[in-house]
Amino acid sequence: MKLFDPLKIGAMTIQNRIMVPAMVTHLCKEDGIVTQDTIDRYVRYAAGGAGLIIVEAMAIHQVKSGPLLRISDDKYIQGLRELTHRVHATSDSKIVPQIIHFLKVARTGWRQTADMLSLEEIDQIVEQFGDAVLRAREAGFDGAELHSAHAYTLSSFLSRANPRTDEYGGQTLEGRLRLIGRVIENVRRKAGADFPLGVRINVEEFIKDGYTVVDSKLIAERLAELGVSYISLSAGGKFEDAVHTPGQVLYPYNGYSGDRCMPGDWLPRGLHASLAAEVKTHLLTKGHRVPIAAAGKLDAPQDAERLVAEGSVDIVGIARGLLADPDWPIKVKRGELDRIVQCDYCNVCKALDGTHRTVICALWPQGSIQAPKDDPSVQAPQWADAEKSLTAISKESRVELKWPKAPGATIYQVYRTSEPDGPQMIDAVKVTFWVDNAVLGGHKYRYFVRPCAATGTPGQRSNTTIVDVPAPAYLPPR
Amino acid sequence: MKLFDPLKIGAMTIQNRIMVPAMVTHLCKEDGIVTQDTIDRYVRYAAGGAGLIIVEAMAIHQVKSGPLLRISDDKYIQGLRELTHRVHATSDSKIVPQIIHFLKVARTGWRQTADMLSLEEIDQIVEQFGDAVLRAREAGFDGAELHSAHAYTLSSFLSRANPRTDEYGGQTLEGRLRLIGRVIENVRRKAGADFPLGVRINVEEFIKDGYTVVDSKLIAERLAELGVSYISLSAGGKFEDAVHTPGQVLYPYNGYSGDRCMPGDWLPRGLHASLAAEVKTHLLTKGHRVPIAAAGKLDAPQDAERLVAEGSVDIVGIARGLLADPDWPIKVKRGELDRIVQCDYCNVCKALDGTHRTVICALWPQGSIQAPKDDPSVQAPQWADAEKSLTAISKESRVELKWPKAPGATIYQVYRTSEPDGPQMIDAVKVTFWVDNAVLGGHKYRYFVRPCAATGTPGQRSNTTIVDVPAPAYLPPR
């Protein structure tokens, strides 16, 4: 598989094209120092074999912001060095921190915007980014990634909604590019041009008057001219359409742009892959071979392989899929696709992030704050009688499925077969029932359920049940 | 060109694949009766040769709503018959009205939502749609189109955000489909199953928690099962993200979903074509050959031809492009591409709609409420010295262009050449200057300007000017 071809990213070589994008964990405390839980989270990804692990955003400044990692002072280097050391001792995975500056938010819903920064504050941000990346180098990271996506400072300057009217302003593309350009120049000077430096940007903002791929192609071109080591493409996640919950600070992932950034189960697979491919094509046309990473529901192994094989992207970012199962890379490499604990895009992880709680996957065993260790010796869950395990009835335009507990199972994967796509996992649950609200009357649906151990060890699939959903009265007979 | 292959749509055959989608004109009065101006608008499209003309939405009910056509009573038939008669007397174009029901809105920002309708009111809507389509048949239309897209009643029921909890509710796909299903059944019974009936839906809603192509594939499948004659795909245009202007009723096209529905110049060409192609593929897989129309910045002739030729869609909807130049079809057919008055997506038409004023194109001659008649005898505009007409300077990360007036020109088309795409028209203006805010420093840009008569007769292009935009200080020398 092309997904397992190594890739040189500046001075660093990753062993495969699989990236864990930055995901908030809330595993540290308000002091922003790496904890044992933080280390355990990233060591787990390393054990699973991801080529590139991006550590959750760490702040270059000291503004209060809950349990968020910091790299704003030399005192943080020690903890970060322990993190990189432990990851490097585990596998060949490369580890890179995401470096962030964010503007202020208040519980009233107020937020600081790009136009409220003085030129002196901008100069300070430029210097702080350089200092932070130098600390990342000293802490043993393999590179650094600047967070210029979503709702944060660098992205707010890049935005088509940038309200400034000076030389950093939204009136011109060059004005919007000036801050990230100066930051990169400062980082290169302080941390060394040989230190791998990636930048994450939005391929589209997905907000009213926001930028689209028309601009992101040019933004990426400028980043390539600046010699960045890779460009990682995300989408949305903006304050502009965030819904304010009274008494809470704005959460930039609960509007439509948030739906695009962390797409739930009703959004299509690989929803931004074609936009990323457009950026890649544009760069190649302009003679730039900088690696491009994409993300957005790319956890189906065949999708990930296809994108890399056809050259649409160079690196596949899989956030929630690898949260659910950090062993996705080794399982895919070994062809053990049926042993993957597949993300069902329920977005419990997103809800935990939005309420500042420790981010876990709902598919992990109850009470765990880390993914269970893979253990091939775990016995496959077994139904007393697999062939009589699943029953289904059609009721009021729904299909209701139920099945008995299978000893040893913590997860039940629900599959629906609809020709010609073959069986698709449509949900993964810990209970023993499921309701399908998305059926068309007048059609037959086939379902089966597969019990899984927490480690992904699959049991025998249930019987396949066929449900004939009655046609609505208004539909003419076929 | 495949674009000019005829297509059978039920009992009607269109002479080419070019459709004028429904566009509000505000050319009638509050009484909702067809005026001479209304007739002139549609006769102009017929003269231009569009295969299928969809007349702006006409209401099946009597709720007050400004200058909007009505089909809610037999008294409207006479005016509509005059309209169809005049269009049919002009060319082979087929003419189909868009039939609409909408919920109430108030200047306070309040709006009626789907869950406020009683079952009796729903039954009445079902009957009103049937009565309206029968009237359309009696008025001599070639078919009818149900408006089940954007912010209106049928779409609000189809929506994933449908808040009802009864059998018309958003809990199940079948619940969301029930109203449109019943409407179609009623229309077929009252107006005849042989009367061509199209339905326009959103391919995606582009709002928080809204539906995506995952659902629109199934919605289209149901419409195909109901035997509709064509399915027209639009996008967005929802109340949910509309921005309320104090004292005005909500306008469902001024949020992000409105950006998607009537995309401005910063959104990419053909931005929903791949989603439409997904729906088409799904239907073919399920054995449904119902024609699919798509829309969204499809006015580049090569894009329109490619989509039809590759079978991605059957009909290409071009709204603003045909508003700018109703002769687009005959000019493309004759290969007179340089005579097209190209839409520049300035969205003055959208702003006029949003403020309830007569919708015109900003490229038409000052004061016109209709597109000028084509007249090949119009003299080409001429500069005194075309080779010395255009000057350009780079200033503060912008490029400023200016040129003298060319006698006979009403429009100046500004072209930028950036390898390898070839020259692209980047704007069309009536003034004699233009500023390019979207340049990258460190690059050379080439521009030329072409003067056009109001009818599209092009003058000689200006000299091509090359502008070297200085690189920003932070960019390393190449």
Boltz contact constraints between the chains, C-beta under 6 A:
constraints:
  - contact:
      token1: [A, 172]
      token2: [B, 397]
      max_distance: 6.0
  - contact:
      token1: [A, 172]
      token2: [B, 398]
      max_distance: 6.0
  - contact:
      token1: [A, 172]
      token2: [B, 437]
      max_distance: 6.0
  - contact:
      token1: [A, 173]
      token2: [B, 438]
      max_distance: 6.0
  - contact:
      token1: [A, 174]
      token2: [B, 397]
      max_distance: 6.0
  - contact:
      token1: [A, 174]
      token2: [B, 441]
      max_distance: 6.0
  - contact:
      token1: [A, 181]
      token2: [B, 472]
      max_distance: 6.0
  - contact:
      token1: [A, 181]
      token2: [B, 474]
      max_distance: 6.0
  - contact:
      token1: [A, 182]
      token2: [B, 474]
      max_distance: 6.0
  - contact:
      token1: [A, 185]
      token2: [B, 474]
      max_distance: 6.0
  - contact:
      token1: [A, 207]
      token2: [B, 256]
      max_distance: 6.0
  - contact:
      token1: [A, 208]
      token2: [B, 255]
      max_distance: 6.0
  - contact:
      token1: [A, 208]
      token2: [B, 256]
      max_distance: 6.0
  - contact:
      token1: [A, 208]
      token2: [B, 259]
      max_distance: 6.0
  - contact:
      token1: [A, 212]
      token2: [B, 267]
      max_distance: 6.0
  - contact:
      token1: [A, 212]
      token2: [B, 268]
      max_distance: 6.0
  - contact:
      token1: [A, 213]
      token2: [B, 268]
      max_distance: 6.0
  - contact:
      token1: [A, 214]
      token2: [B, 268]
      max_distance: 6.0
  - contact:
      token1: [A, 218]
      token2: [B, 440]
      max_distance: 6.0
  - contact:
      token1: [A, 255]
      token2: [B, 208]
      max_distance: 6.0
  - contact:
      token1: [A, 256]
      token2: [B, 207]
      max_distance: 6.0
  - contact:
      token1: [A, 256]
      token2: [B, 208]
      max_distance: 6.0
  - contact:
      token1: [A, 259]
      token2: [B, 208]
      max_distance: 6.0
  - contact:
      token1: [A, 267]
      token2: [B, 212]
      max_distance: 6.0
  - contact:
      token1: [A, 268]
      token2: [B, 212]
      max_distance: 6.0
  - contact:
      token1: [A, 268]
      token2: [B, 213]
      max_distance: 6.0
  - contact:
      token1: [A, 268]
      token2: [B, 214]
      max_distance: 6.0
  - contact:
      token1: [A, 397]
      token2: [B, 172]
      max_distance: 6.0
  - contact:
      token1: [A, 397]
      token2: [B, 174]
      max_distance: 6.0
  - contact:
      token1: [A, 398]
      token2: [B, 172]
      max_distance: 6.0
  - contact:
      token1: [A, 437]
      token2: [B, 172]
      max_distance: 6.0
  - contact:
      token1: [A, 438]
      token2: [B, 173]
      max_distance: 6.0
  - contact:
      token1: [A, 440]
      token2: [B, 218]
      max_distance: 6.0
  - contact:
      token1: [A, 441]
      token2: [B, 174]
      max_distance: 6.0
  - contact:
      token1: [A, 472]
      token2: [B, 181]
      max_distance: 6.0
  - contact:
      token1: [A, 474]
      token2: [B, 181]
      max_distance: 6.0
  - contact:
      token1: [A, 474]
      token2: [B, 182]
      max_distance: 6.0
  - contact:
      token1: [A, 474]
      token2: [B, 185]
      max_distance: 6.0
